[in-house]
C-alpha cells in the first residue's frame, strides 16, 4: 500500500544554499534546500544528528529567516515545517 502524503502544499525542487543556526547563533551549519514549499522544506546536510528539533533557517537568496520544526531525519536529510517567517526581503520593502 502506498504511503499517504502528509504535506498540505506541493514542494518544488530547489538547490539553494542556506544556514541552520541555534543557541543564539553560536551553533551554525551550512545546508542545501533541496525542495521548498510555503510550509516547509527538505534540507541536505552533512550530518543531521547535532541539529535540534527547533532551529532557525536563513535562505540568503530570498533574505528569508524561518523558525523550523524538524519533522523527520535521515542520515543526510531533514524534513522541516516552517513555524514562522521571521523576516523577508519582500516584507521589508
N, CA, C and O atoms as CSV, one atom per row, in Angstrom:
chain,resi,resn,atom,element,x,y,z
A,1,UNK,N,N,0.848,-1.181,0.000
A,1,UNK,CA,C,0.000,0.000,0.000
A,1,UNK,C,C,0.896,1.248,0.000
A,1,UNK,O,O,1.829,1.320,0.801
A,2,UNK,N,N,0.637,2.247,-0.887
A,2,UNK,CA,C,1.479,3.444,-0.940
A,2,UNK,C,C,1.334,4.303,0.315
A,2,UNK,O,O,0.286,4.335,0.959
A,3,UNK,N,N,2.434,5.003,0.637
A,3,UNK,CA,C,2.427,5.867,1.815
A,3,UNK,C,C,1.569,7.110,1.557
A,3,UNK,O,O,1.624,7.688,0.471
A,4,UNK,N,N,0.792,7.511,2.533
A,4,UNK,CA,C,-0.073,8.681,2.437
A,4,UNK,C,C,0.755,9.958,2.515
A,4,UNK,O,O,1.569,10.109,3.426
A,5,UNK,N,N,0.562,10.869,1.583
A,5,UNK,CA,C,1.257,12.159,1.582
A,5,UNK,C,C,0.661,13.053,2.656
A,5,UNK,O,O,-0.547,13.288,2.674
A,6,UNK,N,N,1.512,13.558,3.560
A,6,UNK,CA,C,1.045,14.356,4.687
A,6,UNK,C,C,1.145,15.857,4.443
A,6,UNK,O,O,0.601,16.640,5.221
A,7,UNK,N,N,1.829,16.276,3.380
A,7,UNK,CA,C,2.021,17.705,3.132
A,7,UNK,C,C,0.744,18.374,2.641
A,7,UNK,O,O,-0.048,17.789,1.902
A,8,UNK,N,N,0.571,19.621,3.077
A,8,UNK,CA,C,-0.573,20.412,2.623
A,8,UNK,C,C,-0.272,21.088,1.293
A,8,UNK,O,O,-1.167,21.271,0.468
A,9,UNK,N,N,1.014,21.466,1.079
A,9,UNK,CA,C,1.425,22.155,-0.136
A,9,UNK,C,C,2.487,21.351,-0.874
A,9,UNK,O,O,3.373,20.762,-0.254
A,10,UNK,N,N,2.395,21.329,-2.196
A,10,UNK,CA,C,3.387,20.655,-3.021
A,10,UNK,C,C,4.727,21.368,-2.900
A,10,UNK,O,O,4.780,22.597,-2.929
A,11,UNK,N,N,5.807,20.606,-2.763
A,11,UNK,CA,C,7.145,21.186,-2.697
A,11,UNK,C,C,7.754,21.240,-4.083
A,11,UNK,O,O,7.560,20.336,-4.895
A,12,UNK,N,N,8.499,22.320,-4.349
A,12,UNK,CA,C,9.192,22.498,-5.620
A,12,UNK,C,C,10.666,22.180,-5.435
A,12,UNK,O,O,11.259,22.556,-4.424
A,13,UNK,N,N,11.270,21.484,-6.412
A,13,UNK,CA,C,12.699,21.207,-6.315
A,13,UNK,C,C,13.509,22.508,-6.334
A,13,UNK,O,O,13.201,23.432,-7.087
A,14,UNK,N,N,14.534,22.563,-5.507
A,14,UNK,CA,C,15.411,23.735,-5.457
A,14,UNK,C,C,16.841,23.263,-5.236
A,14,UNK,O,O,17.088,22.077,-5.018
A,15,UNK,N,N,17.758,24.180,-5.292
A,15,UNK,CA,C,19.156,23.926,-4.954
A,15,UNK,C,C,19.688,25.232,-4.386
A,15,UNK,O,O,20.472,25.931,-5.028
A,16,UNK,N,N,19.247,25.555,-3.160
A,16,UNK,CA,C,19.565,26.842,-2.541
A,16,UNK,C,C,20.480,26.659,-1.348
A,16,UNK,O,O,20.231,25.806,-0.496
A,17,UNK,N,N,21.534,27.450,-1.281
A,17,UNK,CA,C,22.373,27.460,-0.097
A,17,UNK,C,C,21.621,28.081,1.066
A,17,UNK,O,O,20.852,29.023,0.875
A,18,UNK,N,N,21.831,27.567,2.259
A,18,UNK,CA,C,21.151,28.087,3.443
A,18,UNK,C,C,22.008,27.816,4.669
A,18,UNK,O,O,23.004,27.096,4.602
A,19,UNK,N,N,21.604,28.406,5.795
A,19,UNK,CA,C,22.290,28.199,7.074
A,19,UNK,C,C,21.283,27.855,8.148
A,19,UNK,O,O,20.228,28.479,8.261
A,20,UNK,N,N,21.628,26.846,8.938
A,20,UNK,CA,C,20.865,26.451,10.119
A,20,UNK,C,C,21.596,27.048,11.312
A,20,UNK,O,O,22.817,26.931,11.419
A,21,UNK,N,N,20.847,27.690,12.214
A,21,UNK,CA,C,21.506,28.163,13.425
A,21,UNK,C,C,20.594,28.024,14.637
A,21,UNK,O,O,19.368,28.052,14.535
A,22,UNK,N,N,21.249,27.873,15.795
A,22,UNK,CA,C,20.542,27.719,17.063
A,22,UNK,C,C,21.491,28.112,18.179
A,22,UNK,O,O,22.640,28.464,17.912
A,23,UNK,N,N,21.045,28.059,19.402
A,23,UNK,CA,C,21.842,28.500,20.562
A,23,UNK,C,C,22.291,29.951,20.384
A,23,UNK,O,O,23.470,30.269,20.535
A,24,UNK,N,N,21.328,30.832,20.058
A,24,UNK,CA,C,21.618,32.258,19.850
A,24,UNK,C,C,22.734,32.468,18.840
A,24,UNK,O,O,23.617,33.301,19.044
A,25,UNK,N,N,22.693,31.712,17.754
A,25,UNK,CA,C,23.646,31.787,16.640
A,25,UNK,C,C,25.047,31.299,16.996
A,25,UNK,O,O,25.970,31.478,16.201
A,26,UNK,N,N,25.235,30.689,18.163
A,26,UNK,CA,C,26.561,30.172,18.499
A,26,UNK,C,C,26.845,28.856,17.773
A,26,UNK,O,O,28.005,28.462,17.653
A,27,UNK,N,N,25.809,28.173,17.288
A,27,UNK,CA,C,25.968,26.947,16.504
A,27,UNK,C,C,25.356,27.167,15.129
A,27,UNK,O,O,24.182,27.515,15.006
A,28,UNK,N,N,26.174,26.959,14.088
A,28,UNK,CA,C,25.725,27.199,12.718
A,28,UNK,C,C,26.169,26.053,11.820
A,28,UNK,O,O,27.293,25.565,11.934
A,29,UNK,N,N,25.288,25.629,10.934
A,29,UNK,CA,C,25.586,24.591,9.954
A,29,UNK,C,C,25.131,25.063,8.583
A,29,UNK,O,O,24.036,25.610,8.452
A,30,UNK,N,N,25.953,24.862,7.557
A,30,UNK,CA,C,25.545,25.130,6.185
A,30,UNK,C,C,24.744,23.949,5.675
A,30,UNK,O,O,24.991,22.804,6.054
A,31,UNK,N,N,23.783,24.236,4.814
A,31,UNK,CA,C,22.967,23.169,4.244
A,31,UNK,C,C,22.481,23.591,2.866
A,31,UNK,O,O,22.693,24.728,2.444
A,32,UNK,N,N,21.831,22.672,2.172
A,32,UNK,CA,C,21.175,22.949,0.900
A,32,UNK,C,C,19.689,22.710,1.059
A,32,UNK,O,O,19.274,21.711,1.647
A,33,UNK,N,N,18.882,23.627,0.536
A,33,UNK,CA,C,17.434,23.434,0.488
A,33,UNK,C,C,17.171,22.675,-0.808
A,33,UNK,O,O,17.329,23.225,-1.898
A,34,UNK,N,N,16.770,21.413,-0.688
A,34,UNK,CA,C,16.565,20.547,-1.854
A,34,UNK,C,C,15.161,20.662,-2.440
A,34,UNK,O,O,14.976,20.512,-3.648
A,35,UNK,N,N,14.171,20.929,-1.586
A,35,UNK,CA,C,12.835,21.261,-2.073
A,35,UNK,C,C,12.173,22.171,-1.066
A,35,UNK,O,O,12.529,22.189,0.112
A,36,UNK,N,N,11.205,22.925,-1.547
A,36,UNK,CA,C,10.659,24.028,-0.759
A,36,UNK,C,C,9.184,24.211,-1.059
A,36,UNK,O,O,8.752,24.099,-2.206
A,37,UNK,N,N,8.416,24.493,-0.016
A,37,UNK,CA,C,7.016,24.889,-0.173
A,37,UNK,C,C,6.764,26.067,0.765
A,37,UNK,O,O,7.666,26.515,1.472
A,38,UNK,N,N,5.564,26.546,0.763
A,38,UNK,CA,C,5.183,27.640,1.649
A,38,UNK,C,C,5.317,27.246,3.119
A,38,UNK,O,O,5.573,28.094,3.974
A,39,UNK,N,N,5.142,25.951,3.408
A,39,UNK,CA,C,5.100,25.488,4.800
A,39,UNK,C,C,6.293,24.677,5.266
A,39,UNK,O,O,6.367,24.333,6.446
A,40,UNK,N,N,7.240,24.356,4.375
A,40,UNK,CA,C,8.354,23.525,4.807
A,40,UNK,C,C,9.369,23.280,3.723
A,40,UNK,O,O,9.286,23.834,2.627
A,41,UNK,N,N,10.353,22.421,4.056
A,41,UNK,CA,C,11.443,22.144,3.130
A,41,UNK,C,C,12.121,20.832,3.479
A,41,UNK,O,O,11.962,20.295,4.576
A,42,UNK,N,N,12.888,20.328,2.508
A,42,UNK,CA,C,13.814,19.235,2.766
A,42,UNK,C,C,15.206,19.819,2.682
A,42,UNK,O,O,15.564,20.441,1.682
A,43,UNK,N,N,15.995,19.623,3.728
A,43,UNK,CA,C,17.339,20.166,3.809
A,43,UNK,C,C,18.350,19.040,3.727
A,43,UNK,O,O,18.185,18.005,4.374
A,44,UNK,N,N,19.398,19.232,2.933
A,44,UNK,CA,C,20.505,18.287,2.866
A,44,UNK,C,C,21.664,18.870,3.668
A,44,UNK,O,O,22.020,20.037,3.503
A,45,UNK,N,N,22.250,18.049,4.538
A,45,UNK,CA,C,23.309,18.490,5.438
A,45,UNK,C,C,24.247,17.312,5.690
A,45,UNK,O,O,23.833,16.155,5.607
A,46,UNK,N,N,25.512,17.609,5.998
A,46,UNK,CA,C,26.494,16.536,6.217
A,46,UNK,C,C,26.051,15.556,7.296
A,46,UNK,O,O,26.120,14.343,7.099
A,47,UNK,N,N,25.605,16.066,8.413
A,47,UNK,CA,C,25.084,15.203,9.478
A,47,UNK,C,C,23.911,15.895,10.155
A,47,UNK,O,O,23.976,17.087,10.456
A,48,UNK,N,N,22.864,15.163,10.387
A,48,UNK,CA,C,21.653,15.747,10.985
A,48,UNK,C,C,21.587,15.554,12.491
A,48,UNK,O,O,20.748,16.170,13.150
A,49,UNK,N,N,22.442,14.723,13.048
A,49,UNK,CA,C,22.271,14.303,14.430
A,49,UNK,C,C,22.557,15.388,15.449
A,49,UNK,O,O,22.092,15.289,16.584
A,50,UNK,N,N,23.307,16.423,15.087
A,50,UNK,CA,C,23.571,17.533,16.003
A,50,UNK,C,C,22.536,18.652,15.905
A,50,UNK,O,O,22.603,19.625,16.656
A,51,UNK,N,N,21.593,18.523,14.997
A,51,UNK,CA,C,20.589,19.565,14.783
A,51,UNK,C,C,19.425,19.335,15.751
A,51,UNK,O,O,18.871,18.236,15.801
A,52,UNK,N,N,19.050,20.363,16.519
A,52,UNK,CA,C,17.937,20.198,17.460
A,52,UNK,C,C,16.582,20.168,16.750
A,52,UNK,O,O,16.486,20.442,15.553
A,53,UNK,N,N,15.569,19.841,17.489
A,53,UNK,CA,C,14.204,19.783,16.935
A,53,UNK,C,C,13.736,21.147,16.447
A,53,UNK,O,O,13.059,21.233,15.422
A,54,UNK,N,N,14.087,22.217,17.165
A,54,UNK,CA,C,13.714,23.582,16.780
A,54,UNK,C,C,14.979,24.377,16.474
A,54,UNK,O,O,15.950,24.321,17.228
A,55,UNK,N,N,14.963,25.113,15.370
A,55,UNK,CA,C,16.101,25.932,14.974
A,55,UNK,C,C,15.635,27.010,14.009
A,55,UNK,O,O,14.461,27.069,13.641
A,56,UNK,N,N,16.558,27.851,13.610
A,56,UNK,CA,C,16.256,28.886,12.613
A,56,UNK,C,C,17.004,28.572,11.329
A,56,UNK,O,O,18.113,28.038,11.346
A,57,UNK,N,N,16.371,28.915,10.214
A,57,UNK,CA,C,16.941,28.691,8.891
A,57,UNK,C,C,16.995,30.024,8.159
A,57,UNK,O,O,16.021,30.776,8.136
A,58,UNK,N,N,18.155,30.306,7.559
A,58,UNK,CA,C,18.316,31.521,6.755
A,58,UNK,C,C,18.581,31.106,5.314
A,58,UNK,O,O,19.476,30.304,5.047
A,59,UNK,N,N,17.793,31.659,4.377
A,59,UNK,CA,C,17.977,31.423,2.947
A,59,UNK,C,C,18.402,32.752,2.323
A,59,UNK,O,O,17.555,33.606,2.064
A,60,UNK,N,N,19.716,32.942,2.075
A,60,UNK,CA,C,20.227,34.238,1.608
A,60,UNK,C,C,19.638,34.709,0.280
A,60,UNK,O,O,19.430,35.910,0.103
A,61,UNK,N,N,19.365,33.805,-0.652
A,61,UNK,CA,C,18.842,34.218,-1.960
A,61,UNK,C,C,17.551,35.026,-1.818
A,61,UNK,O,O,17.319,35.965,-2.579
A,62,UNK,N,N,16.720,34.665,-0.853
A,62,UNK,CA,C,15.450,35.361,-0.620
A,62,UNK,C,C,15.510,36.300,0.579
A,62,UNK,O,O,14.552,37.023,0.855
A,63,UNK,N,N,16.636,36.288,1.291
A,63,UNK,CA,C,16.791,37.052,2.536
A,63,UNK,C,C,15.674,36.716,3.529
A,63,UNK,O,O,15.133,37.595,4.200
A,64,UNK,N,N,15.347,35.435,3.606
A,64,UNK,CA,C,14.283,34.948,4.489
A,64,UNK,C,C,14.863,34.194,5.678
A,64,UNK,O,O,15.821,33.434,5.540
A,65,UNK,N,N,14.270,34.416,6.840
A,65,UNK,CA,C,14.594,33.704,8.075
A,65,UNK,C,C,13.335,32.996,8.547
A,65,UNK,O,O,12.262,33.597,8.592
A,66,UNK,N,N,13.460,31.721,8.900
A,66,UNK,CA,C,12.325,30.933,9.362
A,66,UNK,C,C,12.647,30.276,10.703
A,66,UNK,O,O,13.792,29.902,10.960
A,67,UNK,N,N,11.639,30.140,11.546
A,67,UNK,CA,C,11.764,29.215,12.668
A,67,UNK,C,C,11.268,27.878,12.134
A,67,UNK,O,O,10.250,27.812,11.445
A,68,UNK,N,N,11.994,26.818,12.457
A,68,UNK,CA,C,11.698,25.498,11.901
A,68,UNK,C,C,11.488,24.466,12.988
A,68,UNK,O,O,12.045,24.551,14.082
A,69,UNK,N,N,10.671,23.499,12.652
A,69,UNK,CA,C,10.417,22.345,13.492
A,69,UNK,C,C,10.785,21.106,12.675
A,69,UNK,O,O,10.230,20.883,11.599
A,70,UNK,N,N,11.719,20.300,13.184
A,70,UNK,CA,C,12.124,19.082,12.492
A,70,UNK,C,C,10.988,18.061,12.553
A,70,UNK,O,O,10.487,17.733,13.628
A,71,UNK,N,N,10.592,17.566,11.381
A,71,UNK,CA,C,9.526,16.567,11.300
A,71,UNK,C,C,10.081,15.164,11.102
A,71,UNK,O,O,9.485,14.193,11.567
A,72,UNK,N,N,11.221,15.046,10.413
A,72,UNK,CA,C,11.861,13.753,10.213
A,72,UNK,C,C,13.335,13.954,9.908
A,72,UNK,O,O,13.751,15.035,9.490
A,73,UNK,N,N,14.137,12.887,10.123
A,73,UNK,CA,C,15.575,12.905,9.869
A,73,UNK,C,C,15.987,11.592,9.209
A,73,UNK,O,O,15.482,10.521,9.547
A,74,UNK,N,N,16.916,11.699,8.263
A,74,UNK,CA,C,17.644,10.533,7.769
A,74,UNK,C,C,19.118,10.899,7.903
A,74,UNK,O,O,19.443,11.945,8.466
A,75,UNK,N,N,20.001,10.069,7.405
A,75,UNK,CA,C,21.442,10.287,7.566
A,75,UNK,C,C,21.879,11.691,7.129
A,75,UNK,O,O,22.627,12.349,7.852
A,76,UNK,N,N,21.430,12.154,5.972
A,76,UNK,CA,C,21.871,13.448,5.436
A,76,UNK,C,C,20.728,14.401,5.101
A,76,UNK,O,O,20.954,15.393,4.408
A,77,UNK,N,N,19.537,14.141,5.558
A,77,UNK,CA,C,18.390,14.986,5.206
A,77,UNK,C,C,17.510,15.262,6.415
A,77,UNK,O,O,17.369,14.439,7.319
A,78,UNK,N,N,16.925,16.454,6.395
A,78,UNK,CA,C,15.941,16.858,7.399
A,78,UNK,C,C,14.675,17.298,6.678
A,78,UNK,O,O,14.744,18.014,5.679
A,79,UNK,N,N,13.542,16.880,7.170
A,79,UNK,CA,C,12.269,17.427,6.722
A,79,UNK,C,C,11.814,18.406,7.785
A,79,UNK,O,O,11.716,18.050,8.959
A,80,UNK,N,N,11.533,19.654,7.378
A,80,UNK,CA,C,11.162,20.669,8.363
A,80,UNK,C,C,9.845,21.343,8.008
A,80,UNK,O,O,9.469,21.469,6.843
A,81,UNK,N,N,9.171,21.765,9.046
A,81,UNK,CA,C,7.959,22.580,8.928
A,81,UNK,C,C,8.339,23.989,9.354
A,81,UNK,O,O,8.991,24.180,10.381
A,82,UNK,N,N,7.931,24.977,8.561
A,82,UNK,CA,C,8.186,26.364,8.930
A,82,UNK,C,C,7.137,26.805,9.942
A,82,UNK,O,O,5.949,26.880,9.630
A,83,UNK,N,N,7.592,27.096,11.158
A,83,UNK,CA,C,6.688,27.563,12.194
A,83,UNK,C,C,6.332,29.027,11.982
A,83,UNK,O,O,5.207,29.450,12.248
A,84,UNK,N,N,7.314,29.801,11.494
A,84,UNK,CA,C,7.091,31.231,11.344
A,84,UNK,C,C,8.132,31.829,10.413
A,84,UNK,O,O,9.306,31.463,10.479
A,85,UNK,N,N,7.713,32.751,9.537
A,85,UNK,CA,C,8.634,33.548,8.741
A,85,UNK,C,C,9.014,34.748,9.593
A,85,UNK,O,O,8.164,35.572,9.929
A,86,UNK,N,N,10.292,34.848,9.942
A,86,UNK,CA,C,10.733,35.910,10.843
A,86,UNK,C,C,11.030,37.208,10.132
A,86,UNK,O,O,10.707,38.283,10.639
A,87,UNK,N,N,11.646,37.123,8.954
A,87,UNK,CA,C,11.989,38.326,8.209
A,87,UNK,C,C,12.063,37.953,6.743
A,87,UNK,O,O,12.603,36.910,6.375
A,88,UNK,N,N,11.515,38.816,5.921
A,88,UNK,CA,C,11.560,38.582,4.489
A,88,UNK,C,C,11.905,39.869,3.788
A,88,UNK,O,O,11.416,40.936,4.162
A,89,UNK,N,N,12.742,39.782,2.774
A,89,UNK,CA,C,13.104,40.964,1.993
A,89,UNK,C,C,11.838,41.631,1.447
A,89,UNK,O,O,11.699,42.853,1.503
A,90,UNK,N,N,10.925,40.825,0.923
A,90,UNK,CA,C,9.693,41.382,0.351
A,90,UNK,C,C,8.817,42.039,1.407
A,90,UNK,O,O,8.085,42.983,1.109
A,91,UNK,N,N,8.887,41.546,2.638
A,91,UNK,CA,C,8.074,42.121,3.720
A,91,UNK,C,C,8.639,43.470,4.171
A,91,UNK,O,O,7.907,44.306,4.700
A,92,UNK,N,N,9.945,43.680,3.961
A,92,UNK,CA,C,10.559,44.925,4.423
A,92,UNK,C,C,10.569,46.006,3.345
A,92,UNK,O,O,10.953,47.142,3.623
A,93,UNK,N,N,10.154,45.676,2.119
A,93,UNK,CA,C,10.138,46.668,1.037
A,93,UNK,C,C,8.900,47.534,1.078
A,93,UNK,O,O,8.737,48.417,0.236
